[in-house]
């Protein structure tokens, strides 16, 4: 059932929606392993779709959007949405997920989502039940071992600021990253219109166990406000692959 906002103030509506958003996100995170193994999460778009679907069950359909453009010139958000029915400004950020106050034409929550999976390792993991022959299992074991070694080398080197920005903060051809633009938008709504907008960087990561520390260190360069939050989740598919490799090695040697 969608939330009824008729008797709530602007601040209480926002806080209620922040709670709903974070609770739903926590629910999605709890489902990650099951949906990943079932091939339900193959891309960022898949995760975005599942998140939007859950939000639509709790919020009015006019308030939940995917890939909604938010102009850096924030005056254009209200003007273009009211006058043209859509945002046409080119200098904008496309929020992967946005929750807006449709009655007042103002964004409330804007989120960028990043998914950094181990596609190669996961492919091999799916092959294991199908490989009944020793030779198939030997090939899969060799591939997993090779790629785990590659991943270990990658983890042993601390990623640079540029690498973190390129991987997690969005494209930026010699200009501000997506995350940096989101922070600019949040600050401008606060200073120019005295409106609170909450921003999120949501990361589902299968590469770095310490992804949270990596992101928090890198985001400090942007001096983010308290209303911008990183929610990162490392999922240990690597450990599953290591266990699978041990089993395959034992079977092929036996």
Order of alpha helices (4+ residues) and beta strands (2+ residues): alpha-alpha-alpha-beta-alpha-beta-beta-alpha-alpha-alpha-alpha-beta-alpha-beta-alpha
